[in-house]
Amino acid sequence: MRGLQSAAVVMAVAMVIFMTSTGVRAYSACQQQFLNALVPNGRNASYSMVELIDPDTPDADCVKKLCIGDYATCDPVAKEADEIPYSDLILVFSDEFNQDGRSMGATANDSRWTAEDIYYFPTQDIEVYKPEQVTTKNGSMQLTIERLRKPERAVSLQPDGTKWDVPKNFKSGMVNTWNKFCFTGGYMEMSVQLPGSDDVPGFWPAFWAMGNLGRAGYMPSTGGFWPYSYNICGKGSNSTSSIPGSKVPDQVITACPSDPESPNFVNRTLYGFEEEKARNAPEFDVFEIVTVRGKGSESSQTLQMAPLIPQGTTWANLEMYQQMGIPDGVSYPGGISFLRTEGNQWSGRWGRPGNEYQDSLSAISHLNETFYNSHHTFGVDWDPGNYLRWYVDGLFAYEINSNALKEMEAVVEGKSVTIGERMIPIEPMYMIMNLGMSRDFGEVDIENLQFPSVMDIENARVYQRPDKVNVGCDPPDMPTSQWIACNKEKYMWNKDDEILLHGVTCASWASPARPASLPLFVIAALCRYFFF
């Protein structure tokens, strides 16, 4: 078998060389680079994913140079620039938005993006999201927020599955790659000009990622998955073991052994889920922008997390790491730059960023007026299980690593509570961009905001290490498609959205596990892609 697989790899490489040399298919430099990395490694990706690399991406942007060592290796405060080792990450997704007039609603069936038609209830938004508010113009994707003469309505899918028809006097755009493009690890980046100004509060532009098992804004899909990033049985995975006051729903797919007699039993075999392996829909926010009156604009850079750690504990106490004898779990190298990056000083109910539904491991970077009159880049480098690093205009601003997520214990209201070690996300995740308004996030000065206003996105790109290419929303070791298909009523409120299932139907005979990496699968994919 091993010899057969080796031969398959050689055949795959030869086929790509043959196709390129005979002119059957002309790839851009970035696309060819992706194929070259994929073939010999048999990575978790389909060859059709090459189509998600925009051929308009300049050759000079096929590679992103980043330091991918530990923080001590990459620390820009302690090291001179020429002392920091950089590695080449290759492009695995891009959109340059050069084609004007693209529609991105579900029925438009854009290959990368879906523009939502919903009311975003979880944050009590002031606007509804409508697909027509997302389009491409002048080489950018534009999310436009506008004031309406008469209210427009959108559906909110409530946690119990009921549909609320919500009228609002404002509409805007929300767009994502849910169930179209996902990635596991890598560097995601956007070049954006922010809407509004840095002196009138109210607009809430955001760029973030979520695990594919949750569809943002569709609350039945996220309940019990978001914002967990947890693979321990008990110790916070359910209401009996979580901290007093937590409103995080019980984790649906836990690390506990399956119990067919339990009222919460899930037959994992039907969905390809492994036994005693939890599944999650974690979230990290590349940025959420808030304008604070008299102080200017701030970029909130956050890992949302559950289960919640006990009251009186925190991840931001640097003395704690010294006492534990481990490197700091959070670092703010952007503090010495114009960003003045610092820990988020907002305190929720338990004296740290977050609320009853999530812990928010968060930093703040301070922006200036140029972010509103020109394009700037925001990105996150994500090493699954290890770290998240935030960048603004190429400056390393903030890091959270696994040391920030160690087990925490405390006595709370007379109850001894232990929350196990949480994880830097390991799930396949998709990208989300939206332009909202919510008084839950900050002041909204409706009378002085300018309408319409535009969040102008020049490009969006994702890079990965050549030896760790892993793209796709249904990777063999972290499948999602059967769960989504068998629970589609949790993920969509109308028939039009069923196109997002890509023809996958609920199959009761789904196998319990699939191999993580098979070169023979690569050959099959190549043959199907080129010849059929």
C-alpha positions as CSV (number, residue, x, y, z in Angstrom):
1,M,0.0,0.0,0.0
2,R,2.8,2.4,0.9
3,G,4.4,1.8,-2.5
4,L,1.1,2.4,-4.3
5,Q,0.7,5.7,-2.4
6,S,4.2,6.8,-3.3
7,A,3.5,6.0,-7.0
8,A,0.3,8.1,-6.7
9,V,2.2,11.1,-5.5
10,V,4.6,10.8,-8.4
11,M,1.7,10.5,-10.9
12,A,0.0,13.5,-9.3
13,V,3.1,15.7,-9.7
14,A,3.7,14.5,-13.2
15,M,0.1,15.3,-14.1
16,V,0.3,18.8,-12.9
17,I,3.6,19.3,-14.8
18,F,2.0,17.8,-18.0
19,M,-1.1,20.0,-17.7
20,T,1.0,23.1,-17.3
21,S,3.5,22.3,-20.1
22,T,0.8,21.4,-22.7
23,G,-1.2,24.5,-22.1
24,V,-4.4,22.6,-21.1
25,R,-4.8,25.1,-18.3
26,A,-3.0,28.4,-17.6
27,Y,-2.7,29.1,-13.9
28,S,-1.6,32.4,-12.3
29,A,1.7,32.3,-10.4
30,C,-0.2,32.2,-7.1
31,Q,-2.5,29.4,-8.2
32,Q,0.4,27.3,-9.5
33,Q,2.3,27.8,-6.2
34,F,-0.8,26.5,-4.4
35,L,-0.9,23.4,-6.6
36,N,2.8,22.7,-6.2
37,A,2.4,22.8,-2.4
38,L,-0.8,20.6,-2.4
39,V,0.2,17.7,-4.6
40,P,3.3,16.3,-2.9
41,N,1.8,16.7,0.6
42,G,-1.7,15.3,0.0
43,R,-3.1,18.0,2.2
44,N,-6.6,18.5,3.3
45,A,-7.9,20.3,0.3
46,S,-9.7,19.7,-3.0
47,Y,-8.0,20.8,-6.2
48,S,-11.1,22.9,-7.0
49,M,-10.0,25.2,-4.2
50,V,-7.4,26.6,-6.6
51,E,-10.3,28.6,-8.1
52,L,-10.6,30.6,-4.9
53,I,-7.2,32.2,-5.5
54,D,-8.0,35.3,-7.6
55,P,-5.8,35.3,-10.8
56,D,-5.7,39.1,-10.4
57,T,-3.7,38.8,-7.3
58,P,-0.3,40.3,-8.1
59,D,2.6,37.9,-8.3
60,A,4.4,39.9,-5.6
61,D,1.6,39.0,-3.2
62,C,1.8,35.2,-3.6
63,V,3.9,35.0,-0.5
64,K,3.6,36.6,2.9
65,K,6.7,36.7,5.1
66,L,6.0,36.2,8.8
67,C,7.8,35.1,11.9
68,I,6.2,31.8,13.0
69,G,8.4,30.9,15.9
70,D,7.5,31.3,19.6
71,Y,7.1,34.8,21.0
72,A,10.6,35.0,22.3
73,T,11.8,34.3,18.7
74,C,9.5,36.8,17.1
75,D,9.4,39.6,19.8
76,P,9.8,42.9,18.0
77,V,10.4,44.7,21.3
78,A,13.4,42.7,22.4
79,K,14.9,42.1,18.9
80,E,16.1,44.2,16.1
81,A,14.3,43.7,12.8
82,D,17.2,41.9,11.2
83,E,17.4,39.4,14.1
84,I,13.9,38.1,13.6
85,P,13.6,35.0,11.3
86,Y,10.9,35.1,8.7
87,S,9.2,32.3,6.9
88,D,7.3,32.2,3.6
89,L,3.6,31.6,3.8
90,I,1.8,30.9,0.5
91,L,-1.5,32.3,-0.8
92,V,-4.5,29.8,-0.5
93,F,-7.3,32.3,-1.0
94,S,-7.7,35.8,-2.4
95,D,-10.3,38.2,-3.8
96,E,-9.1,41.4,-5.4
97,F,-12.7,42.5,-6.3
98,N,-11.7,43.8,-9.7
99,Q,-15.0,42.8,-11.4
100,D,-17.6,45.5,-10.8
101,G,-21.2,44.8,-10.0
102,R,-21.0,41.3,-8.4
103,S,-24.0,40.2,-6.5
104,M,-23.5,38.1,-3.4
105,G,-26.9,37.0,-2.1
106,A,-27.4,33.3,-1.7
107,T,-29.1,32.8,-5.1
108,A,-26.3,34.7,-6.9
109,N,-24.1,31.7,-5.9
110,D,-20.9,33.6,-5.8
111,S,-18.0,31.1,-5.4
112,R,-16.5,32.8,-2.4
113,W,-19.0,35.0,-0.6
114,T,-22.6,35.1,0.7
115,A,-24.3,38.4,1.6
116,E,-26.8,37.8,4.4
117,D,-30.5,38.7,4.5
118,I,-31.1,38.7,8.3
119,Y,-31.6,40.7,11.4
120,Y,-28.7,40.2,13.7
121,F,-30.5,39.7,17.0
122,P,-27.6,38.6,19.3
123,T,-26.2,42.1,19.5
124,Q,-29.5,44.0,19.2
125,D,-28.4,45.8,16.0
126,I,-30.1,49.0,14.8
127,E,-30.0,47.9,11.2
128,V,-31.1,44.9,9.1
129,Y,-28.6,43.2,6.8
130,K,-29.7,43.0,3.1
131,P,-27.8,41.3,0.2
132,E,-28.0,44.4,-2.1
133,Q,-25.9,46.3,0.4
134,V,-22.8,44.3,-0.6
135,T,-21.4,44.7,-4.1
136,T,-18.2,45.4,-5.9
137,K,-17.2,48.8,-7.4
138,N,-14.0,50.5,-8.4
139,G,-11.8,47.5,-7.5
140,S,-13.3,47.1,-4.0
141,M,-16.0,45.2,-2.2
142,Q,-18.3,47.8,-0.6
143,L,-20.6,47.3,2.4
144,T,-23.0,50.2,2.4
145,I,-25.1,51.4,5.4
146,E,-27.9,53.7,4.7
147,R,-30.9,55.4,6.4
148,L,-34.3,54.5,5.0
149,R,-37.4,56.5,4.5
150,K,-39.6,53.6,5.6
151,P,-38.6,50.5,7.5
152,E,-37.3,47.4,5.8
153,R,-37.8,43.9,7.4
154,A,-35.5,40.9,7.8
155,V,-35.9,37.6,9.6
156,S,-34.2,36.8,12.9
157,L,-33.9,33.0,13.5
158,Q,-34.4,32.7,17.3
159,P,-32.7,30.0,19.4
160,D,-35.8,27.8,19.5
161,G,-36.1,28.0,15.7
162,T,-39.0,30.6,15.5
163,K,-38.7,33.3,13.0
164,W,-39.1,36.9,14.0
165,D,-39.9,39.5,11.3
166,V,-38.0,42.6,12.4
167,P,-38.4,46.1,10.9
168,K,-35.6,48.6,11.0
169,N,-35.0,52.1,9.6
170,F,-31.4,51.3,8.5
171,K,-29.9,48.6,6.3
172,S,-26.4,47.5,5.8
173,G,-24.2,44.6,4.6
174,M,-22.8,41.5,6.1
175,V,-20.9,39.0,4.0
176,N,-19.1,35.7,4.8
177,T,-17.5,32.6,3.3
178,W,-19.6,30.2,5.4
179,N,-19.6,26.7,4.0
180,K,-17.7,27.9,0.9
181,F,-14.2,28.7,2.0
182,C,-12.8,27.6,5.4
183,F,-9.2,27.3,6.5
184,T,-7.5,25.7,9.5
185,G,-4.5,27.8,10.5
186,G,-2.8,30.5,8.6
187,Y,-2.8,34.3,8.1
188,M,-6.0,36.1,7.1
189,E,-5.8,39.7,6.1
190,M,-7.9,42.5,4.7
191,S,-7.1,45.9,3.2
192,V,-9.9,48.3,4.2
193,Q,-10.9,51.9,4.4
194,L,-13.2,52.4,7.4
195,P,-16.6,54.1,7.2
196,G,-17.4,57.4,8.8
197,S,-14.8,59.3,10.8
198,D,-12.8,59.0,14.0
199,D,-14.8,61.7,15.8
200,V,-18.4,60.6,15.4
201,P,-19.3,57.4,17.3
202,G,-21.7,54.8,16.0
203,F,-20.5,52.7,13.1
204,W,-19.3,49.2,14.1
205,P,-17.3,47.6,11.2
206,A,-15.9,44.2,11.9
207,F,-13.7,41.5,10.3
208,W,-13.8,38.1,12.1
209,A,-13.7,34.3,11.9
210,M,-16.0,31.6,13.2
211,G,-16.0,27.8,13.2
212,N,-18.0,26.4,10.3
213,L,-20.4,24.5,12.7
214,G,-21.9,27.8,13.6
215,R,-23.5,30.2,11.1
216,A,-23.1,33.7,12.5
217,G,-26.5,35.3,13.3
218,Y,-28.4,32.0,13.1
219,M,-28.8,31.3,16.7
220,P,-30.1,27.7,16.6
221,S,-26.8,26.8,14.8
222,T,-24.5,28.5,17.3
223,G,-26.2,27.3,20.5
224,G,-23.9,24.8,22.3
225,F,-21.1,25.4,19.8
226,W,-20.2,29.1,20.1
227,P,-17.9,30.3,21.5
228,Y,-16.5,27.0,22.8
229,S,-13.0,26.0,22.1
230,Y,-12.9,23.1,24.5
231,N,-12.1,19.4,24.5
232,I,-12.5,18.3,28.1
233,C,-15.3,16.3,29.6
234,G,-17.1,18.3,32.2
235,K,-15.3,21.1,34.0
236,G,-17.5,23.8,32.4
237,S,-18.9,21.9,29.3
238,N,-22.4,21.8,30.9
239,S,-24.5,23.7,33.3
240,T,-23.8,21.4,36.3
241,S,-20.0,22.1,36.0
242,S,-19.9,25.7,34.8
243,I,-19.5,28.8,36.9
244,P,-22.5,30.2,38.7
245,G,-24.2,32.8,36.6
246,S,-22.9,31.5,33.2
247,K,-25.5,31.6,30.5
248,V,-23.4,29.6,28.0
249,P,-25.6,26.7,26.7
250,D,-24.3,23.2,27.3
251,Q,-21.8,22.0,24.8
252,V,-23.5,19.9,22.2
253,I,-20.7,17.6,21.1
254,T,-18.5,17.1,24.1
255,A,-15.3,15.2,24.9
256,C,-17.4,12.9,27.2
257,P,-18.1,9.2,26.2
258,S,-21.4,8.9,24.3
259,D,-24.3,7.7,26.5
260,P,-27.3,6.4,24.4
261,E,-29.4,6.7,27.5
262,S,-28.7,10.4,27.9
263,P,-31.5,12.8,26.7
264,N,-28.7,14.8,25.0
265,F,-27.3,11.8,23.2
266,V,-25.8,12.5,19.7
267,N,-25.1,9.6,17.4
268,R,-21.7,10.8,16.2
269,T,-21.5,8.0,13.6
270,L,-24.2,9.8,11.5
271,Y,-22.0,12.9,11.1
272,G,-18.5,11.4,10.9
273,F,-17.6,12.8,14.4
274,E,-15.1,11.0,16.4
275,E,-15.9,9.6,19.9
276,E,-14.8,11.6,22.9
277,K,-13.7,14.5,20.6
278,A,-15.6,17.8,21.2
279,R,-16.7,20.0,18.3
280,N,-16.8,23.7,18.6
281,A,-17.6,27.0,16.7
282,P,-14.9,29.3,18.2
283,E,-14.6,33.0,17.2
284,F,-11.7,35.4,16.9
285,D,-12.1,39.0,15.8
286,V,-9.4,40.5,13.6
287,F,-11.0,43.9,14.4
288,E,-14.1,45.5,15.7
289,I,-13.9,49.2,15.5
290,V,-15.5,51.6,18.0
291,T,-15.2,55.4,18.1
292,V,-15.1,56.8,21.6
293,R,-16.2,60.4,21.9
294,G,-13.3,62.6,22.6
295,K,-10.8,59.7,22.4
296,G,-10.8,58.7,18.7
297,S,-11.2,55.2,17.3
298,E,-10.0,51.9,18.7
299,S,-9.6,48.5,17.2
300,S,-10.7,45.7,19.5
301,Q,-8.8,42.5,18.8
302,T,-10.3,39.5,20.5
303,L,-10.5,35.8,21.1
304,Q,-14.0,34.9,22.2
305,M,-14.0,31.9,24.5
306,A,-16.1,29.4,26.5
307,P,-16.5,27.9,29.0
308,L,-16.1,31.0,31.3
309,I,-13.4,30.9,33.8
310,P,-14.3,31.4,37.5
311,Q,-14.9,34.9,38.9
312,G,-11.8,36.4,40.4
313,T,-9.5,34.8,37.8
314,T,-8.0,36.3,34.6
315,W,-5.7,35.6,31.7
316,A,-4.3,39.1,31.8
317,N,-2.3,39.0,35.0
318,L,1.3,38.8,33.9
319,E,2.5,38.0,37.5
320,M,0.5,34.8,37.2
321,Y,2.7,33.5,34.4
322,Q,5.8,34.3,36.4
323,Q,4.5,32.4,39.3
324,M,3.7,29.4,37.0
325,G,7.2,29.6,35.5
326,I,5.9,29.8,31.9
327,P,6.1,32.4,29.2
328,D,3.4,35.1,29.2
329,G,0.1,34.0,27.7
330,V,-0.7,37.5,26.4
331,S,1.8,40.1,25.0
332,Y,1.3,43.6,23.5
333,P,4.3,44.4,21.3
334,G,2.2,47.0,19.5
335,G,2.4,49.1,22.7
336,I,5.6,50.7,21.5
337,S,4.2,51.7,18.1
338,F,1.7,54.4,17.1
339,L,-1.0,51.8,17.8
340,R,-0.3,52.0,21.6
341,T,-1.8,48.5,21.9
342,E,-2.9,47.6,25.4
343,G,-5.1,45.2,27.3
344,N,-8.8,45.9,26.9
345,Q,-9.7,47.8,30.1
346,W,-13.5,47.2,29.7
347,S,-14.8,45.1,32.6
348,G,-17.8,42.9,32.4
349,R,-19.7,41.4,35.2
350,W,-16.7,39.5,36.6
351,G,-14.1,42.2,36.3
352,R,-12.7,41.2,32.9
353,P,-13.7,41.7,29.3
354,G,-16.7,39.5,28.4
355,N,-20.2,38.8,29.8
356,E,-22.4,35.8,30.8
357,Y,-22.1,34.3,27.3
358,Q,-18.4,34.7,26.6
359,D,-14.9,35.5,27.9
360,S,-13.3,38.1,25.6
361,L,-9.5,37.8,25.6
362,S,-9.1,41.2,24.1
363,A,-6.6,44.0,23.4
364,I,-7.1,47.5,22.1
365,S,-5.1,49.3,19.3
366,H,-5.6,53.0,18.8
367,L,-6.2,54.2,15.3
368,N,-5.9,57.6,13.6
369,E,-7.8,59.6,11.0
370,T,-5.8,58.0,8.1
371,F,-7.8,54.8,8.6
372,Y,-10.9,56.6,7.4
373,N,-9.4,58.2,4.3
374,S,-7.1,55.5,3.0
375,H,-6.7,51.7,3.0
376,H,-4.9,49.9,5.8
377,T,-4.3,46.2,6.5
378,F,-5.5,44.2,9.4
379,G,-4.6,40.5,9.9
380,V,-4.3,37.6,12.2
381,D,-1.8,34.8,12.2
382,W,-3.4,31.7,13.6
383,D,-1.4,28.6,14.6
384,P,-4.1,26.1,15.7
385,G,-3.6,25.0,19.3
386,N,-0.7,27.4,19.8
387,Y,-1.3,31.1,19.2
388,L,-3.1,34.0,17.6
389,R,-1.2,37.1,16.6
390,W,-2.8,40.3,15.4
391,Y,-1.1,42.7,12.9
392,V,-2.0,46.2,11.8
393,D,-0.2,47.5,8.7
394,G,2.3,44.8,9.1
395,L,3.0,45.7,12.8
396,F,2.8,42.9,15.3
397,A,0.4,44.3,17.8
398,Y,-0.9,41.5,20.1
399,E,-0.5,37.8,20.9
400,I,-2.6,35.3,22.8
401,N,-1.1,31.8,23.2
402,S,-2.1,28.6,24.8
403,N,-0.6,29.6,28.2
404,A,-3.4,32.1,28.5
405,L,-5.9,29.2,28.5
406,K,-4.6,27.0,31.3
407,E,-6.9,25.4,33.8
408,M,-8.4,27.8,36.3
409,E,-10.0,27.0,39.7
410,A,-11.7,29.1,42.4
411,V,-14.4,28.9,45.1
412,V,-17.4,30.9,43.7
413,E,-20.4,31.5,45.9
414,G,-19.3,28.7,48.1
415,K,-18.9,26.3,45.2
416,S,-15.5,24.9,44.2
417,V,-15.3,25.4,40.4
418,T,-12.6,24.1,38.0
419,I,-12.5,25.0,34.3
420,G,-10.2,22.9,32.3
421,E,-7.7,24.1,29.7
422,R,-9.3,25.8,26.8
423,M,-7.8,25.8,23.3
424,I,-6.5,28.2,20.7
425,P,-9.1,27.2,18.0
426,I,-8.5,24.1,15.9
427,E,-11.7,24.0,13.9
428,P,-12.1,24.9,10.2
429,M,-13.1,28.6,10.2
430,Y,-14.6,31.0,7.8
431,M,-14.4,34.8,7.3
432,I,-17.0,37.4,8.1
433,M,-17.2,41.1,7.3
434,N,-20.0,43.4,8.4
435,L,-20.9,47.0,9.0
436,G,-23.4,47.4,11.9
437,M,-24.6,49.7,14.6
438,S,-25.4,48.6,18.1
439,R,-25.7,50.4,21.4
440,D,-24.5,47.2,23.0
441,F,-21.1,47.9,21.6
442,G,-20.9,51.7,22.1
443,E,-22.5,55.1,21.7
444,V,-24.4,55.6,18.4
445,D,-24.8,59.3,17.4
446,I,-27.5,58.8,14.8
447,E,-28.0,62.5,14.1
448,N,-24.3,63.2,13.3
449,L,-23.4,60.0,11.5
450,Q,-23.2,60.4,7.7
451,F,-25.5,58.2,5.6
452,P,-24.9,56.4,3.4
453,S,-21.4,55.4,4.4
454,V,-19.2,52.6,3.0
455,M,-16.8,50.1,4.4
456,D,-14.4,49.8,1.4
457,I,-12.5,46.5,1.2
458,E,-9.7,46.5,-1.3
459,N,-8.8,42.8,-1.0
460,A,-9.0,39.8,1.3
461,R,-6.4,37.1,1.4
462,V,-5.4,34.0,3.3
463,Y,-1.9,32.5,3.5
464,Q,-0.7,29.2,5.0
465,R,2.6,27.4,5.6
466,P,3.5,25.3,2.5
467,D,3.8,22.2,4.7
468,K,0.4,22.9,6.4
469,V,-2.0,23.7,3.6
470,N,-5.4,22.9,5.0
471,V,-8.4,24.6,3.3
472,G,-12.0,23.5,3.1
473,C,-15.1,23.5,5.3
474,D,-15.3,19.7,5.6
475,P,-11.8,18.4,6.3
476,P,-11.6,14.7,7.0
477,D,-10.5,15.1,10.6
478,M,-13.0,17.9,11.3
479,P,-16.1,17.1,9.2
480,T,-19.1,19.5,9.2
481,S,-21.1,18.8,6.1
482,Q,-23.3,16.0,7.4
483,W,-24.1,17.8,10.6
484,I,-25.1,20.9,8.7
485,A,-27.2,19.0,6.1
486,C,-29.0,17.0,8.8
487,N,-29.7,20.1,10.8
488,K,-30.3,22.5,8.0
489,E,-33.3,24.1,9.7
490,K,-30.8,25.5,12.3
491,Y,-28.7,27.1,9.6
492,M,-31.2,28.8,7.2
493,W,-34.7,30.2,7.3
494,N,-35.6,29.9,3.6
495,K,-35.3,27.5,0.7
496,D,-33.0,29.8,-1.2
497,D,-30.2,29.2,1.2
498,E,-30.2,25.4,0.5
499,I,-27.9,26.2,-2.4
500,L,-25.2,26.7,0.3
501,L,-25.3,23.0,1.1
502,H,-23.7,22.3,-2.3
503,G,-25.9,19.3,-2.9
504,V,-25.0,17.6,0.3
505,T,-28.0,15.7,1.8
506,C,-28.5,14.1,5.1
507,A,-27.3,10.5,4.8
508,S,-28.0,8.2,7.7
509,W,-25.3,5.8,6.5
510,A,-22.5,8.4,7.0
511,S,-19.3,6.7,8.1
512,P,-17.9,7.5,11.6
513,A,-14.5,8.5,10.4
514,R,-12.5,9.3,7.3
515,P,-8.8,9.2,6.6
516,A,-7.0,12.5,7.3
517,S,-4.7,12.4,4.2
518,L,-4.7,10.0,1.3
519,P,-2.6,10.5,-1.8
520,L,-5.0,8.3,-3.8
521,F,-7.7,10.9,-3.0
522,V,-5.4,13.5,-4.5
523,I,-5.2,11.5,-7.7
524,A,-9.0,11.0,-7.8
525,A,-9.5,14.8,-7.3
526,L,-7.0,15.6,-10.1
527,C,-8.6,13.3,-12.6
528,R,-12.1,14.5,-11.7
529,Y,-11.0,18.2,-11.9
530,F,-9.1,18.0,-15.2
531,F,-11.0,15.4,-17.2
532,F,-14.7,15.5,-16.1
